[in-house]
Amino acid sequence: MCKEKKPGSRKECGSCRRMMIATRHLPYGTYLCQTCAPKRLQACCRCGRRRRANVLTDDGPVCGTCYASPARRCGICEQVAPIRVRAKGEAPGICYRCYVRREKLCTVCGRIRRGGGRICKACSFPDERPDYCSSCRQPADLLPGRRCPRCTLLAKVTSLLSDDGTTLDASLRCTRS
């Protein structure tokens, strides 16, 4: 049975007072959770500094500064490279070059949003005047240059694919939407 699922495995942390899995036993019957327990410092086998070990190798402990994740075969490009997202179930491991962050949509209006919240800035503060994109004039969470993410990407693609940096070649215009 998993340690988390075992009845009675959660105890009150003697420092933060939260109910957590006890990782360090203290005198007088108290415990510390993993967050509050002091981290064990070890000498890194590569740089020699006393730091928290990120991984234990055959040579000895390796600190976070010296550690680099091992290269594996990417499930998309088939190249051997450090993996950004580990394989999970049927989904393959993805390297840094192939990884694309999913667009996050506002749960209220459905527009593309920035940041960690679930709601865009315009929906979070409805009493405030919304920010409008300087190119398409739509309300949006703006990027530097006062443009929405879509117009920022379009301007970047246009500058990369055009000769003068402002207009697309006639042969490429049909691909633009």
SVG drawing of the C-alpha trace seen along z (x, -y; Angstrom):
<svg xmlns="http://www.w3.org/2000/svg" viewBox="-18 -52 53 54">
<polyline fill="none" stroke="black" stroke-width="0.4" points="0.0,0.0 1.2,-3.5 2.5,-5.5 0.0,-8.3 -2.9,-6.0 -2.0,-4.1 -4.3,-5.1 -2.6,-7.3 0.3,-8.2 -0.4,-11.9 0.6,-13.6 0.7,-17.2 4.0,-19.0 5.7,-20.4 6.7,-23.5 3.9,-24.5 1.1,-22.7 -0.3,-21.2 -1.3,-17.6 1.4,-16.1 3.3,-12.8 6.0,-12.8 9.5,-12.6 11.6,-13.5 10.9,-12.3 11.8,-14.7 12.2,-14.1 9.0,-14.2 6.9,-12.5 6.7,-15.4 7.4,-15.2 8.4,-17.5 7.0,-17.4 9.2,-17.3 8.9,-21.1 10.0,-22.0 12.6,-19.3 16.2,-20.6 17.7,-19.5 20.8,-17.2 23.9,-18.9 26.4,-16.7 29.6,-17.5 29.0,-17.5 31.2,-15.0 31.7,-17.4 32.2,-20.9 33.0,-20.0 30.5,-22.5 28.3,-21.3 24.8,-21.5 21.6,-19.5 22.0,-16.5 19.8,-16.6 20.7,-13.0 22.9,-10.2 25.2,-8.8 27.8,-6.0 30.4,-8.7 28.5,-10.3 25.9,-13.1 25.5,-15.8 24.1,-19.2 21.4,-21.0 23.9,-23.3 26.0,-20.5 23.2,-18.1 21.8,-17.9 19.0,-15.5 20.1,-12.6 19.4,-12.7 16.7,-10.4 15.1,-9.9 12.3,-12.4 9.0,-10.8 8.4,-13.5 11.6,-14.3 13.4,-11.0 16.6,-13.0 18.5,-12.1 18.3,-15.2 17.4,-16.3 13.7,-15.7 11.3,-18.6 8.2,-16.5 8.5,-12.9 6.6,-10.1 3.3,-9.3 1.1,-6.4 0.7,-6.6 2.1,-10.1 5.8,-10.2 8.7,-12.1 9.2,-15.5 12.5,-17.4 12.9,-21.2 12.9,-21.9 9.6,-20.1 7.7,-21.2 5.0,-23.8 3.1,-25.2 -0.7,-24.9 -2.7,-28.0 -4.6,-28.9 -8.1,-30.2 -10.1,-32.4 -12.9,-30.4 -15.3,-33.3 -14.8,-34.8 -12.7,-32.1 -10.0,-34.5 -6.3,-33.6 -4.9,-34.7 -1.5,-35.1 -0.3,-34.2 -1.3,-31.5 -4.9,-32.4 -8.0,-30.9 -9.5,-34.2 -8.1,-36.9 -7.3,-40.4 -10.4,-41.9 -12.8,-39.5 -10.9,-39.7 -11.4,-43.4 -14.7,-44.2 -15.0,-47.7 -11.6,-48.8 -11.3,-49.8 -9.9,-46.8 -6.6,-47.0 -7.0,-46.9 -4.6,-45.5 -2.9,-48.3 -3.2,-46.1 -6.6,-44.4 -8.3,-46.7 -9.7,-43.7 -9.7,-43.6 -6.9,-41.3 -4.1,-40.6 -1.4,-42.6 2.2,-41.6 5.1,-44.1 4.4,-46.4 0.7,-46.7 -0.3,-43.8 -2.3,-40.7 -0.6,-37.3 -2.1,-36.6 -1.0,-39.9 2.4,-39.6 2.9,-36.2 1.6,-37.4 4.1,-40.4 6.9,-38.0 6.1,-35.6 5.7,-38.5 9.0,-40.0 10.7,-36.6 9.1,-35.7 9.1,-39.1 11.9,-40.8 11.3,-44.2 10.0,-43.1 6.5,-44.6 4.7,-42.9 4.4,-39.3 5.4,-38.1 2.3,-37.4 3.1,-33.7 2.8,-33.5 -0.4,-35.7 -2.8,-32.8 -1.5,-31.1 -2.2,-34.1 -5.6,-34.1"/>
</svg>
